[in-house]
Amino acid sequence: MKQYMIGLDIGTTAVKAVLFTTQGGYIDKETQHYPLHTPDVYTAEQDPDEILMKSMRALNNLVERNACGDEIAFVSCSAAMHSIILLDHSGERLTECITWADRRSEDMAEKWDDAKGLAIYRRTGTPIHPMSPFIKLLHFKEKAPEIYSQIGKIVGIKEYVLHHLTGMYEVDKSIASSMGMMDLDTSQWDSEVLELLDLTPKQLPDIVSTTKVHQSIGRNLGQTGLAKDTKIILGASDGVLANLGVNAIQEGDVAITIGTSGAIRTVITEPRTDPKMRTFCYHLTENRYVIGGPVNNGGVILRWIRDELCQEEVGKADAYNEDPYEVMTRAADSVSPGSNGLIFHPYLAGERAPLWNAKAVGSFYGLTLSHERSHMIRAALEGVVYNLYSVYLALREQMNEVKSIKASGGFARSEMWKQLMADVFGEQLTVPKSYESSAFGACLLGLYALGEIRDLNEVADFVGESDAYIPDEKVYLKYQEIMSVYIELGRALEPFYDRMDEIR
């Protein structure tokens, strides 16, 4: 086998091509950024051709810089979930890439938040929410019939990019199971959903295994710098692959990821949904599924705090050539746990789990004249973790036991934030020394697809040692008291979300 492999991770704000040895050693990474177009509070779109171009550029730059084009065994793919691109019968685009964050279908989601919607969720594993492609398509069918009638094919961003390399429109079971349109038991497009949407299976990509292998690049070879015999592995969604990338695939292992958004997930061996529709259920491989909950508001909260409240910290960081986030977290660390009675609900971008309410809005509660900016920074960090803990409580109801909690994502660079998470959860938190967990997970899945790993349990041999963070018992008990207020306060505010949406 050739000595290198690449994980191609197509995210919400950037695509990353990450180079590893086939023994799991990290070599190099190329990142290409692109914008999320949000002309109003409801719209969140991207130019799929820009993402395609940046994906090819990321591969080419990585390969050229490392002079390794002939030594890449395979490229395995990861991508954000819930995107749709509508194509006409000639393959031309009818829309931009409509991302998971798009809220234009929220009225349709409210209409289907009933017993009918619950029945579809129980079959497909995707909660009824504007993120769901099923709900997005119902919206287009009703609000844009002139576009809807022209649909020849419906794809997501990963299918759009891989079609450029393979010539095929195929969707892996992981991405398909996040569309709210695939029956988890049969791994086929759900007939009732297709009937509701007036669609045929031909208007959707072929559903294939996450481990499907294309033995060579079929098209556009020159744009990648790769050799023609480089294999393409379909891969899966970024969330389920992050579990693989941090070796959280045994029963009782919980993975937490905080990037721009965030999620908590655990792996099970057969499909399982929640009677209260608080969690998702998606494919990983033929006999492994991932259940959990995604949150809209992860690192994006810290970015908002930086841009809107922390110009002094940003200026100080510039003066001393520091990362502004490090200056901010130092300020937060100077404040005692609980932020002197200040609570932040981090719903600045609506919320998926645990609320599943696109109209949710954020708030500071408990502000007094004694509070300073450092309290607000810490309260924001705590609010993100409180929200994730709320999702964990729902997930915990579906688990027999919790054996480990493993964390990854951009937040893992902050010692303060990692200790904060351990203290809120009251459990030991481990942070594996793996690089780019979704891209690495894609590569591990590629090794499995090619038979280089006989069993996914062997991924433990590839994941580096973990740093451990032990909760402080006194701080945990304090956070438990605050959590009860956080949850009760959130319930009290929920009736106002619709009214505030109307006011806006």
Disulfide bonds with the S-S distance in Angstrom:
none
